[in-house]
Amino acid sequence: QSHDLNNLNFSRYLDKLISNLFLVFHFDDKKITFKKILQEDISININLAVPAGLIINELLSNSLKYAFPEGKNGFILLEIKYVDRIYHLTIEDNGIGLPEGFDYRNSNTLGLLLVHALVRQIHGEMEIAGDQGTKFIIHFPEF
């Protein structure tokens, strides 16, 4: 629905993506607090928006599916900043975390292998922390 086919308003794009995910996973805002921190003026090239959207979709889906078993309460944070032509994406939850010694590069999970491939596709770098919950930090340049 963007007027410019090369760039789109990333905030509106993500709002639609997130609301659809919440519908699919029957998101309960009484159990899980979701916070989105996003610069309102971020416009993103369509060639970045699609893989970035797939990354966000996969990581948020993982949090919604696995981080809070048995209806536990918690929070999920999605933060995107754009500084000096670099996008900084953080997806974090305070759920059960990742197994000790987890290495996404040697994982058998298709979703995280896809995320890793998409991060490479957009010339990005990814860090994962799993101390208290799970935190993915991804940096990728503007095309």
N, C-alpha and C positions, 0 to 999 in steps of 0.2 A: 504494500500500500504506500510505499515511499514514492515521492515525486522524482527523486534522483535515483536512478537504478545503480549507480556506482557506490553511493553512500546511503546509510540509513541511520536513523536515530536509534542508538543502541539501547537506550532506556526503554523506549516503547517496545522494541523487539523483545527485550528480556521480560518485560511485564507480561506479554502474551505467552511467552515460553513458560514462565514460572506459573502463571495461572492455570495453564493446561496441565503442567506437572502436578500441581496441587489437586486438580480434579481427578486425575488418573490414580493418584496415591491416596485419595480421600484424606487430605491433609487436615489435621485437627489442631487448630490454633490455640486450643485450651491446653494441649499437651506439649506442643513444640512451638517455640517462639521463633519466627523468621524475621531476619533483619536484612534489608538490602541497602547498601551504601554505594551510591553511584553518582558521579558527576552528571548533572542533567544535560550538559551540552556536548556529550560525547557522540560524535558522528563516526561511524566505522565503515570502512570499505567492505563491500559485499563479499569479496574474496577472503576477508578475515572474519566477517560476521557469521558465516555459515559454520566453519570449523570451530570458532569460539563458542557458538551456540550449542554445537554438538558436545563440546567439552563440558560446558556448564550443565547441559541436560544430563549427561552421564554422571557427573560428580554429585549433583543435587539428587538425582535418582538414587544413587548409592546411599547417601545420607538418609533419605526418606525410607528406603527399604531396610537398611541394615543397622543404622547407628543406634536406634532406640527400640530394642526388642521388648516384647511383652508390654507395650504401651508406656514405656518409661518417658518421663518428661525431659525436655532439653531445649537447646537452641541450635539454629543453623544461621550462619552469616554468609552473605554473598557481598563481596566488596570489589569494585572495579575503579581504578584510578588511571588517569592518562597524564603522564608527566614526561616531558622532553621526548615526545614521539614514541614512547614505550607504554604499552598497556600493562597494568599490574592487576591480576585477578587473584582473589583469595576466596576460597570456599572452605568453611570451617564448621565443625559441629563439636559438641561436647558429649558425644555418644560413647559407645564401648571401645572405639579406637580400632587400630589395625593389630593383627597378630605380631608378636615380638619377632624381630628379624625380617619383617616384611620388606620385599624389594619389588616394586612394581615392574621393573625391567625384566624380572624373571618370573612374573606372575602368570598363572594359567587362566586368569579371569579375562575374558574377551573385552569387557568394558574398559578395564584399565589399560589393556594393550592398545585399544582404540584411542584412548586419551593420549597415551604416550606417542602414538603415531601422528595424531592430530597436532600435538604440541610441536613435534619435529616439523610437520608440514608448514606451520606458520612461523618457523625459525625461533621457537620459544625455548624457555628453560623451565623446568618444573622441580619444585622441592616438596617433600612430604614430611610432615611431622605427625607423630601418632602418640605423643605422651599422654595427654588428657583429651581424648576424642581424636578427631582426624582433621588435619589442616593441609590443604593443597594451596601452594602459592605458585602462580604461573606468570612469567614475564614474557611478553612478545612484542616485537617492533611493529610499527605502522608499515604497511606496504607502500 
